[in-house]
Amino acid sequence: MLKEEVVILGNGFDLSCGIKSSYNNFYNKRYYDKYENNEIIIGEDISKVGASCEDICSYVYGWDTLNLLNYEESITFWDLAIFSTKKKVGSWQDFESFIKDTLIKLKKSLYGVITKLKIKSFSNWSFDAISEFENKSESDNNFLLFLALRMKHNTEDYVKDITYENISDFLLKELIKFENCFCEYLSIEVSQLRYNDKSISLLKKVQKDVSDVISNVVTFNYTSPKHVMSYRVKNGTEEKYLKHVHGNLVNKNIIFGINISDSKLDTAEKTYSNFNDPFFRKFTKTYRTLSLVNEFPLYSSETEEIKFFGHSLGDADFSYFKVMFDSLDLYNGNLKLKFYYSDYTDKIDIKSQQIEFVTHLLKEYEEGLEAENIENIPYSGYIFDKLRTQGRLSIIRVDNSEL
């Protein structure tokens, strides 16, 4: 008899419940006051935030004459960075990759400012000169300029020395403001739907009967499905329990972040850890989740089956899954993986997308085992054949038409 299962929820679960929680939904609503790309008429549809970003990003006058006080006050550095690069196509995992890429570009620019120009603070540097510096550096963005413009609104930050630590601290504060904007948006969306009823119905299609198994629900979403069949023993009694990995709407402590490591970077080391670099460390999910209450583990040694529903399985969350797979001995043990999805939209092939997500996850895990000399992998893709042949890998469609 199956002792314990872990059900991991991703954004696809909330989308299947009808919540407009995708990155595209938020992007279009925040900047164009519409939910879908096909509803937008460029030049006509734009929100107050979008209009402010558009004006700033396309400013035709001298940058030194620009005053952000004339624009929507909720604008952050990340709004300007996103809008200027038109980062509207993709998912939340693409956005978190965008955070990492932006930090990499900014650090490169700051290196020139600190080591070559020896500028003490942004208050000693004109905005026009910053723009000229970025142009000469053949930068494909105005991130340094946007950073200075945003910092000008806070005198304390504006006059600080330009150091990697001071800049990363400010960028994190801006990211938290951006997260709060999404928190407000999502709270409104959830309040307009029968989320509790829909989430219960959908989970029942995935979870085992609690009389047979402990079904522990772990969500990477910020929503809170009610009456979830999720239990943990606490003080000798069984209590319903739902684990939020990255915060929740109720506590208003949601986080975005980057992966702790990146094996794709060209370094002499096998794996480059963003956690080792103070400039990136504050933005890793590992660092940021330290401030969240973590009363229970995501899994236990009794876990025999992990079920994913609607998770994109992206790089930013890979470290969580690697720890679970290693601890539960996915390669040599009996752990089963089941990946669930539902056709919540007819605009994309969800099944094909899910297969791609699973392929990317297991391929990256297999490459890690080989790189660390933990296992002798006979050939690329062997882990797929191994799990499928042993009946330990499934991709399953769930009908959400009746929700």
C-alpha positions as CSV (number, residue, x, y, z in Angstrom):
1,M,0.0,0.0,0.0
2,L,1.2,3.5,-0.9
3,K,2.3,5.2,2.3
4,E,2.7,8.8,1.3
5,E,2.4,11.0,-1.8
6,V,3.4,14.5,-2.5
7,V,1.2,16.6,-4.8
8,I,3.1,19.6,-6.2
9,L,1.0,22.4,-7.7
10,G,2.2,24.9,-10.3
11,N,0.5,27.8,-12.1
12,G,-1.2,25.4,-14.5
13,F,-3.4,24.3,-11.7
14,D,-4.7,27.8,-11.0
15,L,-5.1,28.5,-14.7
16,S,-7.2,25.3,-14.9
17,C,-9.4,26.8,-12.1
18,G,-9.9,29.8,-14.3
19,I,-7.6,32.3,-12.6
20,K,-5.8,34.7,-14.9
21,S,-2.5,34.1,-13.2
22,S,-0.2,33.7,-16.2
23,Y,2.7,36.1,-16.8
24,N,1.0,37.3,-20.0
25,N,-2.2,38.0,-18.1
26,F,-0.4,40.1,-15.6
27,Y,1.8,41.9,-18.2
28,N,-1.2,42.8,-20.4
29,K,-3.4,43.9,-17.5
30,R,-0.6,46.0,-15.8
31,Y,0.5,47.8,-19.0
32,Y,-2.5,47.6,-21.3
33,D,-5.4,47.1,-18.9
34,K,-6.4,44.0,-20.9
35,Y,-5.9,40.3,-20.2
36,E,-5.0,38.9,-23.7
37,N,-2.6,40.0,-26.4
38,N,-5.3,39.7,-29.1
39,E,-7.4,42.3,-27.3
40,I,-4.8,45.0,-27.4
41,I,-4.8,47.7,-30.1
42,I,-1.3,49.3,-30.0
43,G,-1.6,53.0,-29.8
44,E,-5.1,52.9,-28.2
45,D,-5.0,50.5,-25.3
46,I,-2.7,51.3,-22.5
47,S,-2.9,51.6,-18.7
48,K,-1.6,54.4,-16.6
49,V,1.4,52.3,-15.7
50,G,2.0,51.4,-19.3
51,A,1.6,55.0,-20.5
52,S,4.2,56.1,-18.0
53,C,6.6,53.3,-18.9
54,E,6.2,54.1,-22.6
55,D,6.9,57.8,-22.1
56,I,10.0,57.1,-20.0
57,C,11.4,54.4,-22.3
58,S,11.0,56.5,-25.4
59,Y,12.0,59.8,-23.8
60,V,13.2,62.2,-26.6
61,Y,14.4,65.1,-24.5
62,G,17.5,65.3,-22.4
63,W,17.4,62.7,-19.7
64,D,18.4,65.2,-17.1
65,T,15.1,67.0,-17.6
66,L,13.0,63.9,-16.9
67,N,11.2,63.8,-13.5
68,L,9.7,60.5,-12.5
69,L,7.4,62.3,-10.0
70,N,5.3,63.2,-13.1
71,Y,4.5,59.5,-13.7
72,E,2.6,56.7,-12.1
73,E,4.1,56.2,-8.6
74,S,3.9,52.4,-8.6
75,I,6.5,52.1,-11.4
76,T,9.6,50.1,-10.4
77,F,12.9,49.5,-12.0
78,W,11.6,46.1,-13.1
79,D,8.6,47.7,-14.9
80,L,11.0,49.9,-16.9
81,A,13.3,46.9,-17.7
82,I,10.4,44.7,-18.7
83,F,8.6,47.3,-20.8
84,S,11.7,48.5,-22.6
85,T,12.6,45.0,-23.7
86,K,8.9,44.1,-24.4
87,K,9.3,41.0,-22.3
88,K,5.6,40.0,-22.7
89,V,5.8,36.6,-24.4
90,G,6.5,33.6,-22.1
91,S,5.8,32.3,-18.7
92,W,6.8,33.1,-15.1
93,Q,9.9,30.9,-15.5
94,D,10.9,33.1,-18.5
95,F,10.4,36.2,-16.3
96,E,12.6,34.7,-13.6
97,S,15.2,34.0,-16.2
98,F,14.8,37.6,-17.3
99,I,15.6,38.7,-13.7
100,K,18.9,36.7,-13.8
101,D,19.8,38.0,-17.3
102,T,19.1,41.6,-16.2
103,L,21.3,41.3,-13.1
104,I,24.1,39.8,-15.2
105,K,24.0,42.8,-17.6
106,L,23.8,45.3,-14.8
107,K,26.7,43.9,-13.0
108,K,28.8,44.1,-16.3
109,S,27.8,47.8,-16.6
110,L,28.6,48.5,-13.0
111,Y,32.0,46.9,-13.4
112,G,32.9,49.6,-15.9
113,V,31.4,52.4,-13.8
114,I,33.3,51.3,-10.6
115,T,36.7,50.2,-12.1
116,K,37.1,52.5,-15.1
117,L,35.1,55.7,-14.5
118,K,35.4,55.5,-10.8
119,I,32.0,57.3,-10.3
120,K,31.3,57.6,-6.5
121,S,27.5,57.8,-6.6
122,F,24.8,58.4,-9.2
123,S,24.2,61.9,-7.6
124,N,27.6,62.8,-9.1
125,W,26.7,61.6,-12.6
126,S,24.3,63.2,-15.0
127,F,21.6,61.1,-16.6
128,D,22.7,62.2,-20.1
129,A,26.2,61.0,-19.3
130,I,24.9,57.6,-18.1
131,S,23.0,57.2,-21.3
132,E,26.1,58.1,-23.3
133,F,28.1,55.6,-21.3
134,E,25.7,52.8,-22.1
135,N,25.7,53.6,-25.8
136,K,29.5,53.6,-25.9
137,S,29.5,50.3,-24.1
138,E,27.3,48.9,-26.9
139,S,24.7,48.0,-24.3
140,D,21.4,46.8,-25.7
141,N,19.4,48.3,-22.8
142,N,19.1,51.3,-20.6
143,F,19.1,49.4,-17.3
144,L,21.8,51.5,-15.7
145,L,19.8,54.6,-16.6
146,F,16.6,53.2,-15.3
147,L,18.4,52.3,-12.1
148,A,19.7,55.8,-11.6
149,L,16.3,57.3,-12.4
150,R,14.5,55.1,-9.8
151,M,17.2,55.7,-7.2
152,K,16.8,59.4,-7.5
153,H,13.5,59.1,-5.7
154,N,15.2,57.9,-2.6
155,T,17.8,60.4,-1.5
156,E,19.4,57.9,0.9
157,D,20.0,55.4,-1.9
158,Y,20.9,58.0,-4.5
159,V,23.8,59.4,-2.6
160,K,25.2,56.1,-1.5
161,D,28.5,54.8,-3.0
162,I,28.0,52.8,-6.2
163,T,28.9,49.3,-4.9
164,Y,27.6,45.9,-5.9
165,E,26.1,45.5,-2.4
166,N,24.2,48.9,-2.4
167,I,22.9,48.3,-5.9
168,S,21.7,44.8,-5.3
169,D,20.0,45.9,-2.1
170,F,18.1,48.6,-4.0
171,L,17.2,46.2,-6.9
172,L,15.8,43.8,-4.4
173,K,13.6,46.5,-2.8
174,E,12.3,47.3,-6.3
175,L,11.6,43.7,-6.9
176,I,9.6,43.4,-3.6
177,K,7.5,46.5,-4.8
178,F,6.9,44.7,-8.1
179,E,5.9,41.5,-6.2
180,N,3.4,43.6,-4.1
181,C,1.8,44.8,-7.3
182,F,1.3,41.3,-8.5
183,C,0.0,40.3,-5.1
184,E,-2.7,43.0,-5.4
185,Y,-3.6,41.9,-8.9
186,L,-3.9,38.2,-8.0
187,S,-5.9,38.9,-4.9
188,I,-8.5,40.7,-7.0
189,E,-8.5,37.8,-9.6
190,V,-9.1,35.2,-6.9
191,S,-11.9,37.1,-5.2
192,Q,-13.8,37.1,-8.5
193,L,-14.0,33.3,-8.9
194,R,-15.3,30.3,-7.0
195,Y,-11.7,29.2,-6.4
196,N,-12.3,27.1,-3.4
197,D,-14.9,24.9,-5.1
198,K,-12.9,24.6,-8.3
199,S,-9.7,23.7,-6.6
200,I,-11.3,21.1,-4.4
201,S,-12.9,19.4,-7.5
202,L,-9.6,19.5,-9.4
203,L,-7.5,18.1,-6.6
204,K,-9.9,15.2,-6.1
205,K,-9.0,14.1,-9.6
206,V,-5.3,13.8,-8.6
207,Q,-5.1,12.9,-4.9
208,K,-5.4,9.5,-3.4
209,D,-8.1,8.9,-0.8
210,V,-6.7,10.0,2.5
211,S,-7.9,6.8,4.2
212,D,-5.3,4.9,2.2
213,V,-2.4,7.4,2.1
214,I,-1.0,10.6,3.5
215,S,-1.4,13.2,0.7
216,N,0.9,16.1,1.3
217,V,0.1,19.1,-1.0
218,V,3.0,21.5,-1.8
219,T,2.1,24.6,-3.9
220,F,4.5,26.9,-5.8
221,N,1.5,29.1,-6.3
222,Y,0.5,32.0,-4.0
223,T,-3.2,30.9,-3.7
224,S,-4.6,28.7,-0.9
225,P,-6.9,25.9,-2.0
226,K,-9.3,25.3,0.9
227,H,-10.1,21.9,2.5
228,V,-7.2,20.3,0.8
229,M,-6.7,16.6,1.8
230,S,-3.2,17.3,3.1
231,Y,-2.1,16.0,6.4
232,R,0.9,16.1,8.7
233,V,1.3,14.8,12.2
234,K,1.8,17.6,14.7
235,N,1.9,17.2,18.5
236,G,0.5,13.7,18.1
237,T,-2.5,14.7,16.1
238,E,-3.2,14.9,12.4
239,E,-3.8,18.4,11.1
240,K,-4.6,19.6,7.6
241,Y,-1.6,21.2,6.1
242,L,-0.7,23.0,2.9
243,K,2.8,24.0,2.2
244,H,3.5,27.3,0.3
245,V,7.0,27.2,-1.1
246,H,7.2,30.9,-2.2
247,G,4.8,32.7,0.1
248,N,1.1,33.4,-0.2
249,L,-1.5,36.1,-0.8
250,V,-2.8,35.9,2.8
251,N,0.5,36.8,4.3
252,K,1.4,39.1,1.4
253,N,4.9,37.6,1.3
254,I,5.1,36.3,-2.2
255,I,8.5,36.0,-3.9
256,F,10.0,35.8,-7.3
257,G,13.6,34.6,-7.6
258,I,16.4,32.9,-9.5
259,N,17.9,29.4,-9.2
260,I,20.7,28.9,-6.7
261,S,23.0,27.5,-9.4
262,D,23.4,27.6,-13.1
263,S,25.2,24.6,-14.7
264,K,25.0,26.2,-18.1
265,L,27.4,29.1,-17.4
266,D,30.8,28.7,-19.0
267,T,33.1,28.2,-16.0
268,A,35.9,25.9,-14.9
269,E,33.7,24.6,-12.2
270,K,31.1,21.9,-12.9
271,T,28.4,24.1,-11.5
272,Y,28.4,27.9,-10.9
273,S,26.5,28.9,-7.8
274,N,24.7,32.2,-7.8
275,F,24.7,31.8,-4.0
276,N,28.5,32.3,-3.9
277,D,28.1,35.8,-5.5
278,P,26.7,38.4,-3.0
279,F,25.3,40.4,-6.0
280,F,23.1,37.5,-7.0
281,R,22.6,35.8,-3.7
282,K,19.8,38.0,-2.4
283,F,17.7,37.1,-5.5
284,T,18.0,33.3,-5.2
285,K,15.0,31.5,-4.0
286,T,17.1,29.7,-1.5
287,Y,18.1,33.0,0.2
288,R,14.7,34.6,0.0
289,T,12.7,31.6,1.3
290,L,14.8,31.7,4.5
291,S,12.5,34.5,5.8
292,L,9.4,32.3,5.3
293,V,8.1,30.0,8.0
294,N,9.2,26.4,7.1
295,E,7.6,24.3,9.8
296,F,7.3,21.1,7.8
297,P,9.6,19.5,5.1
298,L,8.3,19.3,1.5
299,Y,8.5,15.5,1.6
300,S,9.5,12.7,3.9
301,S,11.4,9.4,3.6
302,E,8.1,7.7,3.3
303,T,7.2,9.4,0.0
304,E,6.8,6.9,-2.7
305,E,5.1,9.0,-5.4
306,I,5.4,12.6,-6.5
307,K,2.6,14.1,-8.5
308,F,3.1,17.4,-10.4
309,F,0.1,19.4,-11.6
310,G,0.6,22.3,-13.9
311,H,4.2,23.0,-12.9
312,S,6.5,24.4,-15.6
313,L,9.5,22.6,-14.0
314,G,11.8,25.5,-14.9
315,D,15.4,26.2,-13.9
316,A,14.5,28.6,-11.1
317,D,12.9,25.7,-9.2
318,F,15.2,22.9,-10.3
319,S,17.2,22.9,-7.0
320,Y,14.0,21.8,-5.1
321,F,13.4,18.8,-7.3
322,K,17.0,17.8,-7.4
323,V,17.1,17.6,-3.6
324,M,13.9,15.5,-3.6
325,F,15.1,13.2,-6.3
326,D,18.5,12.6,-4.7
327,S,17.1,12.1,-1.3
328,L,14.4,9.6,-2.5
329,D,16.8,7.9,-4.9
330,L,14.9,8.4,-8.1
331,Y,17.5,6.7,-10.2
332,N,18.0,3.5,-8.3
333,G,14.9,3.4,-6.1
334,N,11.2,2.9,-6.5
335,L,10.0,6.5,-6.5
336,K,7.2,7.2,-9.1
337,L,6.7,10.5,-10.9
338,K,3.3,11.5,-12.3
339,F,2.8,14.7,-14.3
340,Y,-0.7,16.0,-14.6
341,Y,-2.0,18.7,-17.0
342,S,-5.4,20.0,-18.2
343,D,-6.3,21.8,-21.5
344,Y,-7.1,25.2,-19.9
345,T,-6.6,27.0,-23.2
346,D,-6.9,26.1,-26.9
347,K,-4.2,28.6,-27.9
348,I,-1.3,26.2,-27.1
349,D,-0.8,22.4,-27.2
350,I,-0.7,21.8,-23.4
351,K,0.2,18.1,-23.8
352,S,3.2,18.8,-26.0
353,Q,4.3,21.6,-23.7
354,Q,4.1,19.3,-20.7
355,I,6.2,16.7,-22.4
356,E,8.8,19.3,-23.1
357,F,8.8,20.4,-19.5
358,V,9.3,16.9,-18.3
359,T,12.0,16.2,-20.8
360,H,13.9,19.3,-19.8
361,L,13.7,18.4,-16.1
362,L,14.8,14.8,-16.4
363,K,17.5,15.6,-18.9
364,E,19.0,18.3,-16.6
365,Y,18.8,15.9,-13.7
366,E,20.5,13.1,-15.7
367,E,23.3,15.4,-16.8
368,G,23.8,16.4,-13.2
369,L,24.2,12.8,-12.1
370,E,26.7,12.2,-14.8
371,A,28.7,15.4,-14.2
372,E,28.9,14.6,-10.5
373,N,30.0,11.1,-11.2
374,I,27.2,9.8,-9.0
375,E,25.9,7.4,-11.7
376,N,27.3,5.8,-14.8
377,I,24.7,6.8,-17.4
378,P,24.9,4.4,-20.4
379,Y,23.6,6.9,-22.9
380,S,21.8,10.3,-23.1
381,G,18.2,9.9,-22.3
382,Y,18.7,6.6,-20.4
383,I,16.8,7.9,-17.3
384,F,13.6,8.2,-19.5
385,D,13.8,4.6,-20.7
386,K,14.6,3.4,-17.2
387,L,11.6,5.1,-15.5
388,R,9.2,4.3,-18.3
389,T,10.2,0.7,-18.5
390,Q,9.8,0.3,-14.7
391,G,6.4,2.0,-14.8
392,R,7.6,5.0,-12.7
393,L,6.9,7.8,-15.2
394,S,3.5,9.0,-16.4
395,I,2.0,12.1,-18.1
396,I,-1.7,12.3,-17.4
397,R,-4.5,14.6,-18.7
398,V,-7.1,15.8,-16.3
399,D,-10.5,16.9,-17.5
400,N,-11.4,20.4,-16.1
401,S,-14.4,21.1,-18.4
402,E,-16.9,20.6,-15.6
403,L,-15.3,23.0,-13.1
